[in-house]
Amino acid sequence: MSVLAVILAAAILLLLVPVLLLLLQVLVALPRRRAQPAPSTPRPRVAVLVPAHDEEHAIAATVSGIRSQLGNGDRIVVVADNCHDHTALQAREAGAEAVVRHDPERRGKGYALDFGVSYLGALPPEVVMIVDADCNVGEGAIDRLARVCAASGRPVQALYLTRAQAAAGLKTRIAEFAWAVKNYLRPLGYRRLGLPCQLMGSGMAFPWPMLRDAELASGHIVEDLKLGLDLARAGKAPLFCPDALVTSVFPLSEEGRRSQRTRWEHGHLGMIASDAPRMLWSALVHGRLGLAALVLDLCVPPLALLTLLVVALFVAATALAAAGGPVEPFGMAAAGGVLLAAAVLLAWIGCGRSIVSFGDLARAPLYALSKIPLYLRFVWHRQVDWVRSRRDAS
């Protein structure tokens, strides 16, 4: 084969790794599951930490939902971080402790969490939970997360879903489906294989000493992803707890949704490019299966990007074969497309039918095409600073 054909075949083989992993996770997650009983471990004292930046319109509902699940000795602490509104006042009126942080030079959720953990140090709990200020905590989630965390001595991640507003457009509903695949089916598949999961940013529980000693103070735009991998390297990989539910909604404004997608996906891709090769090599050299599995999971790109890459390589392989080149890359690329299509279809059967119709799913490639500018900006103008997404429609 020519050098071009060898390079193309190598790229296709490399891309088949995340495609096959995605298919494996979905297949293992598909059988109907039953809720697991909560551990009989005594209920630990809990502090729920809520980082908030200009969330005066949402914070009272979040605090009220959490307070209804707290017991004697539990606390809820809102960190009003670089706010320009009445977030702290609204949090206190709803019944939370509120601490105010002002540091315009150091912005981001990681700094807010570090500030909150320092505040809790005066009267430390046994378990610390982190819930974002725009989230709804499902019934019984606090108790279940606390008990699983205490029983395992490891970080625990709830099922964290982001949902589309009523009458949302196709792009937002496809995004909700992709989110459910990423945050539900994939970690559920890993859980059934006895493997850890990524931290997802909200609905996370930690033994107090673990979070106290963690390196939180940073402006990293996917600080949750980084924290989970840091803990996995330290031998404390997160566990997935699908029976504890935390939900939020996508921002109403297109600007807010675009900002949110950019932060999440640029941060994710940045971690793949900068950290994944080194971490995977270290995990394999030291025989750490759980960490290697978590790094491979990290290397599965966003579903829209994975689709675009598979299609691009298929087009390149087709052009090469049509020009008289070898047909092996074409066969490999076609197989990759079929496997990805199977994974997406099975995922839709598993968790997507209530979100998008089959007709909408068939139009999903148009959604992927609409995200090409976002991925080009990653190459030419990557977002590296934390920016809050606007949630209102104005």
Protein Blocks (a to p, Z undefined) as FASTA:
>chain_A
ZZklmmmmmmmmmmmmmmmmmmmmmmmmmpccddddddfbdcdddddddddehilkmmmm
mmmmmmmmpcehiacddddehiabfklmmmmmnopacdddddfklgcjklmmmmmmmmmm
mmccfbdcdddfkbccdehklmmmmmmmmmnopacdddddddddehiafklmmmmmmmmm
mmmmmmmmmmmnopacddehiapacdfklmmmpcfbccbfblmlmmmmmmmmnopacddd
fkbccdddddfblklmmmmmmmmmmmmmmmmmmmmmmmmmmmmmnopaklmmmmmmmmpc
cfklmmmmmmmmmmmmmmmmmnopafklmmmmmmmmmmmmmmmmmmmmmmmmmmpcfklm
mmmmmmmmmmmmmmmmmmmmccfbdcdddfbfZZ
